[in-house]
Amino acid sequence: MQIYATELMGSETYDAQGHFVGRVREFFIEPADQPNRVSHFLLSRGRFQPLLARYNQVGAVAPGTLRLNCSERELALYTPNEAWLAVRKDLLDQQIIDTQGRKVVRVNDVDLTEQKTNGNVELRLTQVDVGLPGAVRRLLQGVVGPGLIRKLQNPLPQRTIRWEFVNLIEPDPLRRVKLRITHEKLEDLHPADLAEMMEELSAAERQGIIASLDEETAAAVLAELDARLTSQIVEKLDPEKAADILEEMAPDAAADVLADLPKETSEELLEEMPGHEASSVRGLMAFGENTAGGMMNPEFVFVGEMSNRDEVLQWMRTQDLNVDQLDTIVLLDRDARFSGTVPVARLLLADPEQRMSELKTDPLLGVPGDADERDVFELFDKYNLRMLTVVNSESRPIGTITVDDVVSRLVKK
């Protein structure tokens, strides 16, 4: 039998002798034991201290009625436990993340299913109701009987989420640990989807999610968030955690984040970062925000123009490269000056012994670090570029600007 949380709340409870014990005021799940089993029922008794019935003390359940398989004397007095998930307090009307649908939704009701075990009835949470039927049940709860409510809800469109696709939002780190809430499901989402969902949450909820993600995922999500929200989150993080996240970000993205923070905070975080990463970020922060240097990433792939195709591929296999962003290779001449670029697609189709100098594209395009971003946009548009090299006063490459950097900058305009 399926029963809804709204039908269970306020249910009259009777012991094995048929004596009235109290009314169900709340019921709990103990995630550390069973992630979806209702483990305890809180029974209110007016001015008397509430009682607590365990899952194995329940003999039968029906809408509006709970029958126990023991006497009232066997029930324990209620004491709060932060390691329990309270269905009314922590689920009903709360925002959750639907990891399958990639959206934030509000819980209207909870669907429970009976499971008979060893002479007692266990209730298992199977899905949450985020649609109109659940809202109707909440609205009419206590006004009309459960039977009539079920008839009224039947024609309404269903919108439910299976419990295994639900990710709870718990901003308190200590309680999150007690509830065994992990964000492994969120780490499987695309960072852009997760960032979009986080924008719908409160500041405390956003903070709680970022603090519990691994550094690599958190960095990818922050890079997708609105700059204002990113600054708020990073400023409130533990400095060590914030520095670890910034270290996982592309240097240009980390520089953008730090530039929006108070100087004292950004300096503290730079001190927490490893020397090489901190030095790269400081170098980028020296450029104006709206310049080529302020847009570039100082981490890029470069090789000598006299290398052949096979030598380059063998070298690349030994490097820890971000293959998702590897689109173009920068070439250097004998004096380590910028001499051209080679698209990876052209490299893969070349003959094994073909030199890189024979594969480079025309014309030779590079911009100084202090070039205005509008000049950068015009070059990308005019030559349909995917990457543009930034050079110093000696024509040596110091960074690259990719098309996604340009798109992100234009979107924020």
C-alpha positions as CSV (number, residue, x, y, z in Angstrom):
1,M,0.0,0.0,0.0
2,Q,1.2,3.5,-0.7
3,I,0.6,6.2,1.8
4,Y,1.5,9.9,1.7
5,A,3.3,11.8,4.4
6,T,0.4,14.2,4.7
7,E,-1.9,11.3,5.4
8,L,0.4,10.1,8.2
9,M,0.9,13.5,9.9
10,G,-1.7,13.8,12.7
11,S,-2.6,10.1,12.5
12,E,-4.3,8.7,15.6
13,T,-2.0,6.0,17.2
14,Y,-3.2,3.0,19.2
15,D,-1.2,0.4,21.0
16,A,-1.6,-3.4,20.8
17,Q,-4.4,-3.3,23.4
18,G,-6.3,-0.7,21.3
19,H,-5.6,2.1,23.7
20,F,-5.1,5.6,22.3
21,V,-1.5,6.7,22.6
22,G,-1.2,10.0,20.8
23,R,-1.0,11.6,17.3
24,V,1.9,11.4,14.9
25,R,3.6,14.8,14.9
26,E,6.7,13.9,13.0
27,F,8.6,10.9,11.7
28,F,12.2,10.4,11.0
29,I,14.7,8.7,8.7
30,E,18.1,7.5,10.0
31,P,20.3,7.9,6.9
32,A,23.3,6.3,8.6
33,D,21.3,3.1,9.1
34,Q,18.8,2.9,6.2
35,P,18.7,5.8,3.7
36,N,14.9,5.5,3.0
37,R,13.3,3.7,5.9
38,V,11.1,5.5,8.4
39,S,13.0,4.6,11.6
40,H,11.0,6.5,14.3
41,F,7.6,8.1,14.9
42,L,7.1,11.0,17.2
43,L,3.8,10.8,19.1
44,S,2.4,13.9,20.7
45,R,0.3,13.5,23.9
46,G,-0.9,17.0,24.7
47,R,0.8,18.3,27.8
48,F,2.7,15.1,28.4
49,Q,6.2,14.4,27.1
50,P,6.1,13.0,23.5
51,L,6.8,9.3,23.0
52,L,8.9,7.6,20.3
53,A,7.8,4.5,18.4
54,R,10.5,2.5,16.5
55,Y,9.9,1.1,13.0
56,N,9.7,-2.5,14.4
57,Q,6.9,-1.4,16.9
58,V,4.5,-0.6,14.0
59,G,1.9,-3.3,13.2
60,A,-0.3,-1.5,10.7
61,V,-0.6,1.8,8.9
62,A,-3.6,3.4,7.1
63,P,-4.4,7.0,6.2
64,G,-5.1,8.7,9.5
65,T,-4.3,5.7,11.7
66,L,-1.2,4.1,13.1
67,R,-1.5,0.8,15.1
68,L,1.4,-0.5,17.2
69,N,2.3,-4.1,18.0
70,C,3.3,-3.3,21.5
71,S,2.0,-1.6,24.6
72,E,2.4,2.1,25.4
73,R,4.8,1.2,28.3
74,E,7.3,-0.2,25.7
75,L,7.6,3.2,24.0
76,A,10.6,5.5,24.7
77,L,10.4,9.1,25.7
78,Y,11.4,11.4,22.8
79,T,14.8,13.1,22.8
80,P,16.0,15.1,19.8
81,N,18.7,13.6,17.5
82,E,20.4,15.7,14.9
83,A,21.5,12.5,13.0
84,W,17.9,11.9,12.0
85,L,16.2,13.4,9.0
86,A,12.8,14.8,10.0
87,V,10.3,14.5,7.2
88,R,8.0,17.4,8.1
89,K,10.8,19.8,9.2
90,D,13.6,18.8,6.7
91,L,11.6,17.8,3.6
92,L,8.1,19.2,3.3
93,D,8.1,22.7,1.8
94,Q,11.9,22.5,1.5
95,Q,14.0,23.1,-1.6
96,I,15.9,20.1,-3.0
97,I,18.0,19.4,-6.0
98,D,16.6,17.0,-8.6
99,T,19.8,15.6,-9.9
100,Q,18.1,13.7,-12.8
101,G,16.1,16.7,-13.9
102,R,19.0,19.1,-13.1
103,K,16.8,21.7,-11.3
104,V,15.8,23.0,-7.9
105,V,12.3,22.0,-6.8
106,R,10.1,22.4,-3.7
107,V,8.8,19.3,-1.9
108,N,5.0,19.2,-1.6
109,D,4.6,15.7,-0.2
110,V,6.5,12.4,0.3
111,D,5.4,9.0,-1.0
112,L,5.8,6.1,1.3
113,T,5.4,2.4,0.6
114,E,4.6,-0.4,3.1
115,Q,7.0,-3.3,3.5
116,K,5.9,-6.1,5.9
117,T,8.8,-7.6,7.8
118,N,8.8,-10.0,10.8
119,G,5.2,-9.2,11.9
120,N,5.6,-5.4,11.6
121,V,5.1,-2.9,8.9
122,E,8.0,-0.7,7.7
123,L,7.5,2.4,5.7
124,R,10.0,3.2,2.9
125,L,10.4,6.6,1.3
126,T,10.2,6.0,-2.4
127,Q,9.8,9.4,-4.1
128,V,9.0,13.0,-3.4
129,D,6.0,14.8,-4.9
130,V,6.8,18.2,-6.4
131,G,3.6,18.5,-8.4
132,L,0.0,19.6,-8.1
133,P,-1.3,16.4,-6.3
134,G,1.0,17.0,-3.4
135,A,0.1,20.6,-3.2
136,V,-3.6,19.7,-3.1
137,R,-3.1,17.2,-0.3
138,R,-1.3,19.8,1.7
139,L,-4.0,22.3,1.1
140,L,-6.9,20.0,2.1
141,Q,-5.1,18.2,4.9
142,G,-7.4,18.1,7.9
143,V,-10.2,19.8,6.0
144,V,-11.7,16.7,4.2
145,G,-11.0,13.0,4.6
146,P,-8.1,11.2,2.9
147,G,-10.4,9.2,0.7
148,L,-12.0,12.3,-0.9
149,I,-8.6,13.9,-1.3
150,R,-7.3,10.9,-3.2
151,K,-10.3,11.1,-5.6
152,L,-9.7,14.8,-6.2
153,Q,-6.0,14.3,-6.9
154,N,-6.3,11.4,-9.3
155,P,-7.0,13.5,-12.5
156,L,-4.1,15.9,-11.7
157,P,-0.8,15.5,-13.6
158,Q,1.9,13.8,-11.5
159,R,5.4,15.2,-10.9
160,T,7.5,13.1,-8.7
161,I,11.2,12.4,-8.2
162,R,12.6,9.1,-7.1
163,W,14.4,9.3,-3.8
164,E,17.7,8.1,-5.2
165,F,17.8,11.2,-7.5
166,V,17.2,13.6,-4.6
167,N,20.1,15.7,-3.2
168,L,19.3,17.4,0.1
169,I,20.5,20.9,0.8
170,E,21.9,21.2,4.3
171,P,24.0,24.3,4.9
172,D,25.2,23.3,8.4
173,P,28.4,21.3,7.9
174,L,28.2,19.5,11.2
175,R,24.6,18.4,10.6
176,R,25.4,17.5,7.1
177,V,28.0,15.0,8.4
178,K,25.6,13.6,10.9
179,L,23.0,13.0,8.3
180,R,25.6,11.5,6.0
181,I,24.6,13.9,3.2
182,T,27.1,13.8,0.4
183,H,27.2,15.7,-2.9
184,E,28.5,12.9,-5.0
185,K,25.5,13.2,-7.3
186,L,26.1,16.9,-7.7
187,E,29.7,16.3,-8.7
188,D,28.4,14.2,-11.7
189,L,26.4,17.2,-13.0
190,H,27.9,19.6,-15.6
191,P,29.3,22.6,-13.7
192,A,27.1,25.0,-15.7
193,D,23.9,23.1,-14.7
194,L,25.0,23.1,-11.0
195,A,25.9,26.8,-11.1
196,E,22.5,27.6,-12.6
197,M,20.7,25.7,-9.9
198,M,22.8,27.3,-7.1
199,E,21.7,30.7,-8.3
200,E,18.2,29.8,-7.1
201,L,19.3,28.9,-3.6
202,S,19.9,31.1,-0.6
203,A,23.4,32.4,0.3
204,A,23.8,29.8,3.1
205,E,22.7,26.9,0.9
206,R,25.2,28.0,-1.8
207,Q,27.9,28.2,0.8
208,G,27.1,24.7,2.1
209,I,27.2,23.1,-1.3
210,I,30.5,24.6,-2.4
211,A,32.1,23.8,1.0
212,S,31.2,20.1,0.6
213,L,32.2,19.7,-3.0
214,D,35.7,18.5,-4.0
215,E,38.1,21.3,-5.0
216,E,38.1,20.5,-8.7
217,T,34.3,20.5,-9.0
218,A,33.9,23.6,-6.8
219,A,36.4,25.4,-9.0
220,A,34.5,24.5,-12.2
221,V,31.2,25.6,-10.6
222,L,32.6,28.9,-9.4
223,A,33.9,29.7,-12.8
224,E,30.3,29.4,-14.1
225,L,28.7,31.4,-11.4
226,D,27.9,35.1,-11.6
227,A,31.0,37.1,-10.4
228,R,29.1,38.7,-7.6
229,L,28.0,35.4,-6.1
230,T,31.4,33.9,-6.6
231,S,33.0,36.7,-4.6
232,Q,30.5,36.3,-1.8
233,I,31.1,32.5,-1.6
234,V,34.9,32.7,-1.7
235,E,35.1,35.5,0.9
236,K,33.2,33.4,3.4
237,L,35.1,30.1,2.8
238,D,37.8,28.9,5.1
239,P,41.0,30.5,3.6
240,E,42.7,27.2,3.1
241,K,39.7,25.7,1.4
242,A,39.3,28.8,-0.8
243,A,43.0,28.7,-1.8
244,D,42.7,25.0,-2.7
245,I,39.7,25.8,-5.0
246,L,41.5,28.8,-6.6
247,E,44.5,26.6,-7.2
248,E,42.2,24.2,-9.3
249,M,40.9,27.1,-11.4
250,A,42.5,28.4,-14.6
251,P,44.9,31.2,-13.6
252,D,42.8,33.8,-15.5
253,A,39.6,32.7,-13.8
254,A,41.3,32.8,-10.4
255,A,42.7,36.2,-11.1
256,D,39.2,37.5,-11.9
257,V,37.9,36.1,-8.6
258,L,40.7,37.6,-6.6
259,A,40.4,41.0,-8.3
260,D,36.8,41.3,-7.1
261,L,37.7,40.6,-3.5
262,P,38.9,43.1,-0.9
263,K,42.7,43.5,-1.2
264,E,43.3,42.1,2.3
265,T,41.3,39.0,1.5
266,S,42.9,38.4,-1.9
267,E,46.4,38.8,-0.4
268,E,45.6,36.3,2.3
269,L,44.4,33.8,-0.3
270,L,47.5,34.3,-2.5
271,E,49.7,33.6,0.5
272,E,47.8,30.3,1.0
273,M,48.4,29.3,-2.6
274,P,51.6,27.5,-3.8
275,G,54.3,29.8,-5.0
276,H,54.1,29.0,-8.8
277,E,50.3,29.3,-8.9
278,A,50.3,32.5,-6.9
279,S,53.0,34.0,-9.1
280,S,51.0,33.3,-12.3
281,V,47.8,34.9,-10.8
282,R,49.7,37.9,-9.5
283,G,51.1,38.4,-13.0
284,L,47.6,38.4,-14.5
285,M,46.3,40.8,-11.9
286,A,48.9,43.3,-13.0
287,F,47.0,43.7,-16.3
288,G,43.9,45.8,-16.6
289,E,40.7,43.8,-16.4
290,N,39.6,44.9,-19.9
291,T,42.9,44.1,-21.6
292,A,44.2,41.1,-23.5
293,G,46.5,40.3,-20.5
294,G,43.5,40.4,-18.2
295,M,41.7,37.8,-20.4
296,M,44.6,35.4,-21.1
297,N,45.5,32.1,-19.6
298,P,49.3,31.8,-19.0
299,E,49.1,28.0,-19.2
300,F,49.2,26.9,-22.8
301,V,51.0,24.3,-25.0
302,F,54.0,25.5,-27.0
303,V,56.7,23.7,-29.0
304,G,59.6,24.5,-31.3
305,E,58.6,25.1,-35.0
306,M,61.3,22.7,-36.2
307,S,59.8,19.7,-34.3
308,N,58.0,17.1,-36.4
309,R,54.5,15.8,-36.0
310,D,55.5,12.6,-34.2
311,E,57.9,14.2,-31.8
312,V,55.2,16.6,-30.7
313,L,52.6,13.9,-30.2
314,Q,54.9,11.8,-28.2
315,W,55.8,14.7,-26.0
316,M,52.2,15.6,-25.5
317,R,51.4,12.1,-24.3
318,T,53.8,12.6,-21.4
319,Q,52.3,15.9,-20.3
320,D,49.4,16.5,-18.0
321,L,47.3,18.5,-20.5
322,N,43.7,19.6,-20.3
323,V,42.5,17.8,-23.4
324,D,39.0,19.4,-23.2
325,Q,40.6,22.8,-23.9
326,L,43.5,21.7,-26.1
327,D,42.6,23.2,-29.5
328,T,45.7,25.0,-30.8
329,I,49.5,24.7,-30.3
330,V,51.7,27.8,-30.1
331,L,55.0,27.7,-32.1
332,L,58.4,29.2,-31.1
333,D,61.3,30.0,-33.4
334,R,65.0,29.4,-32.5
335,D,65.0,32.6,-30.4
336,A,61.9,31.5,-28.5
337,R,59.8,34.1,-30.2
338,F,56.2,33.6,-31.3
339,S,56.2,32.2,-34.8
340,G,52.7,30.8,-35.4
341,T,50.0,28.4,-34.3
342,V,48.9,24.9,-35.4
343,P,45.4,23.6,-34.9
344,V,45.4,20.2,-33.2
345,A,43.1,18.8,-36.0
346,R,45.7,19.8,-38.6
347,L,48.5,18.2,-36.5
348,L,46.6,14.8,-36.3
349,L,46.2,14.7,-40.1
350,A,49.8,15.6,-40.9
351,D,52.5,13.1,-42.0
352,P,54.7,11.7,-39.2
353,E,57.8,13.5,-40.3
354,Q,56.2,16.8,-41.3
355,R,57.6,19.8,-39.4
356,M,55.4,22.1,-37.4
357,S,56.5,25.1,-39.4
358,E,54.8,23.6,-42.4
359,L,51.5,23.2,-40.6
360,K,51.1,26.7,-39.1
361,T,48.1,28.9,-40.0
362,D,48.2,32.3,-41.7
363,P,48.3,35.1,-40.9
364,L,50.5,35.4,-37.9
365,L,48.3,36.9,-35.2
366,G,49.4,38.0,-31.8
367,V,48.4,40.9,-29.5
368,P,50.3,42.7,-26.7
369,G,49.1,42.2,-23.1
370,D,47.9,45.8,-22.8
371,A,45.7,45.5,-26.0
372,D,42.1,46.6,-25.4
373,E,39.6,43.8,-25.2
374,R,37.7,45.4,-28.1
375,D,40.7,44.8,-30.4
376,V,40.7,41.2,-29.2
377,F,37.0,40.8,-30.0
378,E,37.5,42.3,-33.5
379,L,40.3,39.8,-34.3
380,F,38.3,36.8,-33.2
381,D,35.4,38.0,-35.3
382,K,37.4,39.0,-38.4
383,Y,39.5,35.8,-38.6
384,N,37.0,33.4,-37.0
385,L,39.6,32.5,-34.4
386,R,39.4,29.8,-31.8
387,M,42.6,31.0,-30.0
388,L,44.7,34.2,-30.0
389,T,48.3,34.4,-28.6
390,V,49.3,37.2,-26.3
391,V,53.0,38.3,-26.6
392,N,55.3,40.5,-24.6
393,S,57.5,43.4,-25.8
394,E,60.1,40.9,-27.1
395,S,57.4,39.0,-29.1
396,R,57.6,36.0,-26.8
397,P,54.2,34.3,-26.0
398,I,53.0,34.9,-22.4
399,G,49.4,33.5,-22.7
400,T,46.5,32.6,-24.9
401,I,42.9,33.8,-25.2
402,T,40.4,31.1,-26.2
403,V,37.0,31.6,-27.8
404,D,35.2,30.6,-24.6
405,D,37.0,33.5,-22.8
406,V,35.7,35.9,-25.4
407,V,32.1,34.5,-25.2
408,S,32.1,34.7,-21.4
409,R,33.3,38.3,-21.5
410,L,30.7,39.3,-24.1
411,V,27.9,37.6,-22.2
412,K,28.8,39.6,-19.1
413,K,28.7,42.9,-21.0
